[in-house]
Amino acid sequence: MKSTERIGQRVSNLFGATLREAPAEVEIESHGLLLRAGYIRQLASGIFSYLPLAWRSLRKIEQVLREEMDRIGGQELSLPVVHPAELWQASGRWYDIDATMARFVDRRDRDMLLAMTHEEAVAFHVATEVQSYRQLPALVWQVQTKFRDELRSRGGLIRVREFLMKDSYSLDRDAAGLKVQYQAHYEAYERIGTRTGLPLTAVQSDAGMMGGKIAHEFMYVTPIGEDNLALCDACGYSANREVAEFRQKPAPGEPAELERVHTPGAATIADLAEQLGATADQTAKMVFYVGSFGGEGGERTERVVAAIVRGDLEANVIQVQNLSGALELRSASEEEIAATGMVPGFASPVGIDPDAAIFVVDKWVAKTPNLILGANEVDYHLRNVCSGRDYEPTVVGKVAAAYEGAPCARCGEPLRMVRGVEIGNIFQLGTRYTESMEARYTDEGGKGKPIWMGSYGIGLGRLLACIAEEHRDDDGLKLPVSVAPYHVGLIGLGKDDETHAIVEDVFQTLIEAGIEVLFDDRREQSPGVKLKDADLRGLPLRVVIGERSLKSGGAELRRRSDGEDRIIALENLVVEINGELDAMRVALEV
């Protein structure tokens, strides 16, 4: 096969048929369009095959990532997807991560796993490959398959179990060096969004299972997203709701005497406030979880975790988990609540053994006197409850979740709550993984010091899915030139041999000119089917040649994005197509 033929493909033998309707289980438009256009097929729940069109798009996305990693000094490598358990046991994540991690035992009776990410593997190799400060800073990266046994897959490629990820790992002498490489990745991810035609918003995020103190997520803001984001249009503050801060002021006043009051049928905060002539922000409520806690050797224990927040606010489960130190949280049952001595629906920490539960108290509640809380008796509450006087918190911190209109922590203006899909994330890991693998370098004075790591990921399939969600209409996909599998969809409408021969010549001419072209050469299909399939696949340009276009002077050229046809003489077609493609590329340049 000649190298020039690789950029041309005939629809007659394209692997991946179009579908007239999306399967019934499809939840979002982009998922349905990628299936209907013949880009992807599902093999099992959360496991997809990339057909040739999707694979070409993914390779183009990969090339954008490669260029951006090269730009900031990355060295590409490839690490195994199967890891020995010892690496993850050394870091502690073998014990911390639930069934999302796919574990198995090989024939040698050795514990193994399918990698969710590669921090441990990188740190393992760093321990032998980096010895001196002269080898730092460094940056290694790969595109590799990952597996996470998600409890619930959704949205096609949005949440899957097996996926392709670009993961990179920075190696530095100290925190200052880490910050430099972290900022370089931050800017690289912004460029990646621009170059692939996807608007991304960077938000502060929780480090989660990765560890470290500082993390950001790069979000595609869309109603189909699972993440809740808090944005301030006034000052630019942005954060995942899991870590979003907002201004709260404790209510003034001196502590009053504790008072037991009858509140029959007060099943909600609204009922309680109405009965007692109070406002919701003068009440507090308890939210109960059961936390899973790790011990030596990987054993786990469970304890009730009781979060206390203002009555008109919600508890932020991620903050509750972080403050309590739990590996996981689940909702507590009424029986589990009752076992602590508290009464579901009328619960309070007042009079309860401090060791009966982990009491995680919002800092606003801890500073505000005279709140209304349950009395641990059906149909009774307590007035004037004061934290520190009437009960002792186990831990105090930011527990309340941000909400629409909450005052921004920076400027006080109202926050706007939106939904988003996480495309990429970046973490300042510090020395957690390198210390567990004894990855150290020798400084100028001959002293051994731990290497500082950063971790940075982007999901390729999810990025493609979100591009499809952003660039579509009722007729199909409208992919940007940087990620479209082919640049031109060539359609021959004439069934006579003379017209067909002309279109064949144009096909070869485009290939020889280096233009990527998908040629719908099916003579048995109607013009309507061909045109619908072309719109569905969403290539940037469409060229139609038939008897009508030839009589009008050549070929019909149309941008998929605007839908306006213009006649181009065949001898000028290559120049016109290249001009259109160049203009599209310029629009995506950074």
N, C-alpha and C positions, 0 to 999 in steps of 0.2 A: 504494500500500500504506500502510495506517495504521501509525503508529509502534508502536502496541500489538501489532500482529501479528508484529513482528520477534522477540518473545520466545517465540512459539509455533511449533511445527513438527509436522507430521503425518508419521508413519512411512511412510505409503503413498507419499509422494514424497520421502522422505529419501534423499539421495545418499550411499550407503555401506551396503551390505548386511552383515548378520551372517553369519558362517561357522560351521559346526558343528565343524570341525576346523582346527587351525593347520597351515600348510604344514610340510613335512618339515624344511626347513632352519632352523626356529626353534630358537634356543638357550636362551632364558630365558622364564619365564612371562609377564612383563609384555609382551614383544614379541608373543607369541602372542595374548594377550588384546586388545591394541590392534588387531591385525589382525582377530581374530574379531569384535570389537565394532564394526568398521567405522570406526575412527578414522583409520587410516593404510593406505597401500598403497605397495609398493616399485616404483619406476620403473627403477632400476638399482642396482648394488652400492653400498651406502652412500648412496643417494639416495632419499628418500621424499617422497611427496605427503601433505599433511595434508588429509584429507577434512573436511567441515563440522563434525563433532563435535570432532575434534582441533583444528581451527582456532579454534572457540569457546573451547576450554580454553586454548589458547595465548594468545588475546587476553586472557583473564582473568589468566593469569600475567603477561602484559605490563603489565596495569593495576596489579597488585601492585608490580611493579618500578618503574613510573612513579611511583606514590605514594611509594615509598621513596626514589627519586632526588629527587623534589620535596622531600621531607622534609629532605634534607641539602643542598639548594641547587642541584640540577642544572638545566641548561638543555638541552632536547632538540634534537637536530639530526639530519641524515641525510647520510651521506657515501657516495661511490660505492663499489661493489664492485670495479670495474676501476680499477687504478692504473698510472700510468706507471712503468717500471722505475727511472727516475732517483731517485725518492724512496727506494726500497729500496736502491739502490746507494749513496746518500749515507749511509744508516745502517749499511751493511755487510751487512744481512741478505739481500740479493739473492745474495751469495756464500756466506753461512753456511748457508742453509737448503737441504736436499736436494730431491729430486723431490716432496716433499710440497707444495711451492709450485707451483701451476699457472701456467706461463708461456706466453705466446704472442706472436706478432708480428702487428701489425695491417697493414692494406693500405698504410699509409704506411711500412712497414718499421721500425716503432718497437716496441721491446720493451715488453710489457705483462704484467700479472699479475692473477690473481683474488685479492683480499685475503683473507688469513688472519686479520688483525686490523688495527687502524687507527692505530697509534701514529705512523707516518710521516705519514699524511694529516693527523692532528690537529696535529702539530708544524709541518707546512707552512703550515697556516692560521693557527696561533698567531703565526707569524713576521710576518704582515701585520696581524693583528687586535688584537694586544696590544702596546702600546708602553710603558705607564707602570705603575708600582707601584700606582697607584690602581685598576687593572683587576684586581688580584689580591687574594685568591685567586679562582679560578673553577673551575667543574666543568661539563663538557659530556658528553653521553651520547646513545646511540642504540640502537635495535634494528635490526639489519642482518643480511643474509645473508652468511655466510662460506663459503669453500671451502678444504678441505685434502685433498689427494689421498692419503688414508690408504692404506698398503700393505694393511691388512687391516681391513675393516669387520666389526663384530660386534654382536650383541645388539639388533638393530633400531635404535632411536634412541640407544642408549648410545654407539656409536662410528660416526660417519657421515662422509661427505665434504662434503656441503653441509648447513649448519645455520644456525639463527637464534641470534644471540647479543645479549645486552645488554652493550655495552661502554661504559664510562665512563672519563673521563680528567680527573684533577685537575691544576690549574695553580697553582703557588705560587712565592713569592719565594725560599724557602730550604727546607732540610731540616726545620726545625721546623714550617713550614706544611704540608709534605707529610705529616708524621706525624699531624697533626690530621685531615686529610682521609682518610688511610689508616684511622685508628681509626673515623671516621664510617662508612666503607664496611664495616669489620669488623662493626660493630654493625648496620648496615642488612642485611647478609647473614644475620646471625642472625635478624633479624625476618622476612626473606623465607622462611627455612626454616620458622619457626613458622606464618606466615600461610598457607603452602601445604600445611601438614600433613606436612612432611618433616623428620625429625630430621637435623640437620647437625652435623658435628664439624670444627672448625677445626684444621688441622695445619700446622706449619712445612713449607715446601717449597723445592724448587730453582727458581731463577728461569728456568732454561732459556734458550730463544732470546730471551726478553723482555729479559733483562739486569737490572741492578739488584742490590741486596744483600739485600733483605728481601722475602719472599713468603710468603703463606699460601694453602692450598687449603681449600675447604669441601667436606667429604666426606660422602657417604651411606654409612654402614658397612653392608656387605652381602656375602654370599659370592660374588655375581656380579661383584664389582669386580675391576679389573685392577691397582689400586694396592695396595701393601702398606704398612700403617700401624703405627707403634709407639706404643702408648698406655700411660701409667702411671696406674693407678687410685689410687695413693697420693697423688701430688702434682699430677696433671692434665697432666703433660707429654704432648705429642702432636706427632708429626712423621711426614711421609712417610718410609718406610724409606730413600729416596734421600739424605736429609739427617739422619736420626735419629742421635743420639749416645748412647753408653753408656760406662760406666766400664770402663777396662782398667788393669791394673797390670802394669808390666814385671817380669819375674822377676828376683830378686836374683842376684848372683854376679859373680865376676871373670872376664874373658875367658880362656878356656882355649885350648890349642894346637889349631890346625885339624887334623882327622883324617879321612882317607879310609877309608870302610868299605864292605865288600861287602854288598849288599842284593839278592840274587837274587829276581826276581819280585815285588818290592815295587811294585806298580802303584798302590796307594792309600795314603792317609795312615794308614789303620788297619793295613794290612800293614806299612808302614814302622815304625810305633810298636811293633808287636808284635815284629818282628824285633830291634829295638834296645833293647827293654825301656824304652821311653819313653812318655810320654803325648802325645796329639795337640797339646796346647798348647806342647810343647817342639819342635815342628816348624814349618817354614814352607813355603809353596807358592807357585808362580808361576802367574799366570793371564795368558794372552797375547791381545792384541788388535792390530788394525791400525787406527791412527788416521788420519783425514783432516784435513789442516791447510791453512788458507787462506794465500794469498800475495797480493802486489800484483797488481791487475788481475783478481782472482778465480781465479787459477790454484790448483790444489790439488795437494798432495803427500801421500804416504803414508809412515808410519813405524811400526815395531813398537813397541807400548807393553806393557811387562811390569810387571804389578802383583804385589807381594809382600805376602802376608798370613799370619797365623798359620794353621797347618795345620788347625785345627778350625773356622775361620771362612770366610765367603765374601767375595769382593771385591765392593764396591759399584760397579757400572759407571758410574753417574753421577758419583760422586766421582773415579773414575779419569779419566773424561773431563774433568772440571773441572780436576783437578790437572795433567793432561798438556797442557791447552790445545787438545785435539782438538775439531774441529767434530762429528765422528761417530766411533763405534767399531764395529768388527765383530770377530768371532772370527778369530784368526789360524790359518792352516793349518799343518800340520807342516812343510811346505816353507818357509814364511815364517819359522817359528821356527828351523829348522835354518840358514837363511841368516844368522842373527845369530851363529852359532857355538855356540848352546845346543842341548841334546839334549832333544827332547820327552819328557816323562815323568820325566826325570832332570835337569831344567834348573836352572841357578844362574847368578847374575851374576858369580860368582867366576872371575877369570881372563879375563873377557870385556871387549872394548873398550867403554868407557863410552859411546861414540857409536854402538854397534851397535843400541841400543834406548833408549827412554825408560823408565827404571826408576822406577816410582812405588811407594814403599815406605810401608807403614802405619806410623804413628808408634809403635805398640806394638812392632813388629818392629825399628824403628830404635833403640829404647831397651833391647831385650832381648838380652843376650849368649848365645852358645852354643846357637844354634838348629841344627836339622838341615835341610839343603837338598841338592838334587841336586849331583852332581859333574860334570855334563855328560859322563857316560859311562854307557852302559847297565848297569844292575844295580849302580851305585855311588852312594853319597851322601857328604856331608861333615858331620861333627860339628863343633860349636863355631863355627859361622859367626857373625861379628859384623859388623853394618852399620857402615861407616865405617872399619873396619880391613881387611876382606877384599874389600869392594867399596864403591863410592861411589854413593849414590842420586842420581838426577836431581832428584827432588823427594820430600819427606816430608810426609805428611798423613793425614787420616782416610780410610782405604781400606776397612777391614772393615765389613761390613753388620751392622746390628742383627739380633737373633734373639730368638725366644721365650725369655723368662726372663732376658735380659741385664739387668745392673744399670742402672737409670735414671741418666742423667748428672746429674740434679738431686738425687735423694734416695736412690738406691741400691737402691730396691725393684725387683722384677722387672717388666720390660716385657711387655706383652701385644700379640701380633701379630694384626692383623685385616686384612681386605680391604675396599676401599671404591671407590666411583665418585666421581670429581671432578665436582662440580656447578658450582662457581665458583672463581675465583682472584683474588687481589689482589697487586699488585706495587708496590714503591717503585722506580721507574725512575731517579730522579735526573735528570741532565741529558743522558743519552746521546742522546736523539732531538732535543731542542731545540738542542743544540750542532751536530748534523749538519745541521739546517735553519736555523741561525743565528736561532733564536727567542729574542730577548732583550728585557728590559724595562729601563727607565731608573729608577734608584732616586731617593730624595729629593735626593741630592747630584749628580744628573745623570750618574751612572756606569752604563754598560750592564752587565747581568748576565744569565746564562742562567736560563731559567725551569725550575723543578723540576716533573717530571711523575710522576704515578702512573697505573696502568692497572688496570682492574677488570672482570672478565668473568663472565657467567653464561650457560650454554647452555639455551635455553628447551625445546628438544625433549628433551634429556637430563633436564632437571628433570621434564618430564611423564612420561618413561619411568620414572624412579625413584619418582615418586609412584604410578604404576601398580604398580610392584613392591612398594611398601610397603603399599598399600591394595588388597588383593585377597583372594579366597578361591577355593575350588574351582569356584564358580559364575560368577565373573567379577570385574569391577572393583568397587571401593567408594570412589569418588572423594570427596575433601573438598568441602564446599560452595563453597569459594573458587575451585576450579578446574574443577568439573564443568561440562560444556557446557550442561546444563539442570538445574534444581533438582528437578523433579518428572517422573517417568515416569507418565503417565496411560494406563490400559489399560481399554478397554471390552470386556467379555466377552459381553454379550448380543447375539445376532444379530437379535432382533426390533426392529422400527422404534421402538417406544416406549423401550426401553432405550437404543438408539443415540442417540435424540434427547436423552435425559437427559444422556448422557456428552458430547454436543456442547455442550449448555448449560454443563456444568461446565468444559469446555475454554475456552469464551469467557469465563466468569466468572474463571477463573484468570488469563487474559491481561489482562483489564481490571483485575485487582488487582495487576498488575505482577509476577506469578509466572512464572518461566521454565519452560515445560512442553513436553515431548515427548509427543505424543499418538499412541498406537498405535491407529489407527483402522481397521486391516485387518480387514474382516469375514470374509474367506476363511480367515484363519489360526486354528488351534486355540488354546484358552486356554493349553495347555502351551507352545506355541511363543512366544506373547507373553510369558509369565512368564519363560521362559528368556532371551529376548532382553533383557528389562528388567534381569534380574540381570547379564547379560553386560556391558551398557553401563554399569552401575555408578552411576546417578544417585542422589543422596542420599536422595530420598523416592520411594516408589511408591504410587500411588493406583489401586485396582482397583474398578470399578463393574460389577456384573452383577446378574442376577436374585437370586442368593443374598444379595449384600451389601445390595441394596435391601430385601429382605424382613427383613434383620436391622437395618435402620434407616438405611442410607446407603451410605457408601463405606468400603472397607478402606484404612487408612493404615498404611504400614510404613516404618521406617528401614532403608535397605539395610545399615547397619552392625550391626543387632541382630536383624533378621528376625522381629520380633513384630508381628502384625496387631492393629489395634483399629478398631472401627467408629465412624465419625464422621458425624453428621447432615450432609446436604448443605449446609444453611444455615450450618453452623459450619466448613465445610471450609477456607475461606480463613484464618480466624483460627487454626485448628489448624496448618495448614501454615506460616503465618508464624511461629507460636510455635516450631515445630520448627526452622525455618531460623535464627531468631534465636539459639536455643540453640547450634546448630552454629557459627554465626559467633563467638559469644562464646568458645567453646572454642579458637578460632584467633587471638583477639586478643592483641596485645602492647602 
